Structure formats: structure tokens, C-alpha cells
């Protein structure tokens, strides 16, 4: 393991330019299933470690904790890329985003996603476009969309989704899905990059990590980044948040990447 500080590890962190022109940091902190009372501290730790991308959702019930962490950090608003998500079937998109902004204590989010393709999701998209037009969301996108639905959404949209956030790790890796997103001009973003924790105990991941002097989590996050996929690992412990930051100044070799790619379907 290296002896660099988390801040040094995140220095010059890569970002991906969305179709809107916004820069989305490639590595962020996800707060799915982080209890509301612990969210503020996790966000503070992440921002202290150099993260500049925080991902939450209305359904997580912890947007207020995210907002408190942002304020406690003392960072300028424009230094942090903030994502939250709408719950389809829960009413108008504008009201939902206004509720989220109130809880976050913000006047806009950097990315607003339809959380899943539920009832009425197709009808919501014009509302999402209006929210971007009014500056309440600088970019808009979707989550958990398959390629067919994503293609239909892009074809109907005046402003296409900038991002589709999906579960993405070696066991669900699909080159055709990655190519499909690239062809549509939609950024594929990874959640659950550790395979809900299952891949931390995988023999191949463990062997690569031991040989490189890294943790299994770092190997899996690095795999995402080398595929050009932004990722938002979840953690609520100080040590793991800092460890997850240390994935930016080293690379997996071609053989290791191929070995991890081959885990799909396993």
C-alpha cells in the first residue's frame, strides 16, 4: 500500500464531460443504504479525502444528511458535483426536485436522474427537460434503463439523457451494452461496483489485489475507471472511504483487465 494522503490520491482526479458541457468526476461517494444519521459524517469524510462527487436519491431518505455534510465541509457549491434521483409514480417531477433541493439546502443539482423505469417514466421526460431548462438541474438522465428503453427515450427526447446509472461490475460486464451507450452518446455510470460485496471475496480479484499491494475494492474500482465508466462506491467508514480514493495513479495490466472481464456471468 502507498503512504500518500487521501487528498494526494485524489489530486487531479479525472472527470468526464457530459453532453451538457458539465464535468462529472469519475469517482464519487454513493450513499445508498447509509443511515440518515450517518450520512453527514460520511460526506464530510469523503470531501476531506478529496472526493468531489456525491450521489444520493429521494428514495434513500438521507438527502438532508448529504446537505448537512456539504455545508459542514465549507467547500464552495460549484466544487462538488451532486446527483439525486426522482421516484417515478410519486407525482410531478418539479415538486419532487423542489423537495429534494429543500432537503439538500441547494438551489440546483448537477445531475437529476429518473431512478428506475417505473410507471409513467416515459411521460416524465418532458418535465425533466423543463427542469434542466429552468436551471434546477444542470444535467438530466436516467437509472436502471435497459438499452431498448434508453434508445426509445433518446429518440423521443429534445434533450437526451446525459447519463444512465446502472449496476456495473465484472459479473455484469457487457461490451455490447457499453458500445450501445457510446453510440447513443449517453454516459454509462456504475453503481454497486463491488458486486454488492460479493466480488470482494472472488479468488481472481483477491489474487490481483495481493500481487499489486491493493485492496480488492481498489482493484474493482480501478477496473471500472479503466473501462471509462464513472463509479460511485458506497461506504460509511472513514478508512474505506479513504482507501477507495486511492485508485487514480496506478493501472491494471491488460492481462488483469481481461481476467476481470472474464468474470461476467460467473
Secondary structure, DSSP 8 states (H G I E B T S, - for coil): -----HHHHHTT--EEE-TTS-EEESB-EE-TT--HHHHHHHHHHHHHTT--EEE--GGGT-HHHHHHHHHHHT--GGGSEEEEEE-TTSS-HHHHHHHHHHHHT-S-BSEEEE-S--TTHHHHHHHHHHHHHTTSBSSEEEES--HHHHHHHHHH-SS--SEEEEE-SGGG--HHHHHHHHHHT-EEEEE-TTTTTGGGG-HHHHHHHHHHT--HHHHHHHHHHHTT-EE--B--SHHHHHHHH--SS----HHHHHHHHTTTT-
